[in-house]
Amino acid sequence: MPLTGSDIIKIVIAVILPPLGVFLERGCGADLLINILLTVLGYIPGIIHALYVKSYYQNARRSMD
């Protein structure tokens, strides 16, 4: 299944503001707290985690369809 416009926007947001990207994907929970911590400790780990969360839950949603 190809990426939609909203998927691309979420990826861009995840690169610019990693915690916001995780919040849009998962809401306020453990994933968001982990991402905030990673972003504070180093911006790159926060980006990697945000893209991982986006990819993981996107694939999980698509496999359920």
Contacts in CASP RR format, 6 or more apart in sequence:
PFRMAT RR
TARGET T0000
AUTHOR 0000-0000-0000
METHOD contacts of the structure
MODEL  1
MPLTGSDIIKIVIAVILPPLGVFLERGCGADLLINILLTVLGYIPGIIHA
LYVKSYYQNARRSMD
1 62 0 8 1.000
3 11 0 8 1.000
7 58 0 8 1.000
10 21 0 8 1.000
10 24 0 8 1.000
10 25 0 8 1.000
10 54 0 8 1.000
11 51 0 8 1.000
11 54 0 8 1.000
13 20 0 8 1.000
13 21 0 8 1.000
13 24 0 8 1.000
14 20 0 8 1.000
14 21 0 8 1.000
14 22 0 8 1.000
14 25 0 8 1.000
14 47 0 8 1.000
14 50 0 8 1.000
14 51 0 8 1.000
14 54 0 8 1.000
15 47 0 8 1.000
15 50 0 8 1.000
15 51 0 8 1.000
18 35 0 8 1.000
18 38 0 8 1.000
18 39 0 8 1.000
18 43 0 8 1.000
18 46 0 8 1.000
18 47 0 8 1.000
18 49 0 8 1.000
18 50 0 8 1.000
19 32 0 8 1.000
19 35 0 8 1.000
19 36 0 8 1.000
19 39 0 8 1.000
19 50 0 8 1.000
21 50 0 8 1.000
21 54 0 8 1.000
22 31 0 8 1.000
22 32 0 8 1.000
22 35 0 8 1.000
22 49 0 8 1.000
22 50 0 8 1.000
22 53 0 8 1.000
22 54 0 8 1.000
23 32 0 8 1.000
25 31 0 8 1.000
25 53 0 8 1.000
25 54 0 8 1.000
25 57 0 8 1.000
25 58 0 8 1.000
26 32 0 8 1.000
26 53 0 8 1.000
26 57 0 8 1.000
31 53 0 8 1.000
34 49 0 8 1.000
35 46 0 8 1.000
35 49 0 8 1.000
35 50 0 8 1.000
35 53 0 8 1.000
38 45 0 8 1.000
38 46 0 8 1.000
38 48 0 8 1.000
38 49 0 8 1.000
39 45 0 8 1.000
39 46 0 8 1.000
39 47 0 8 1.000
END
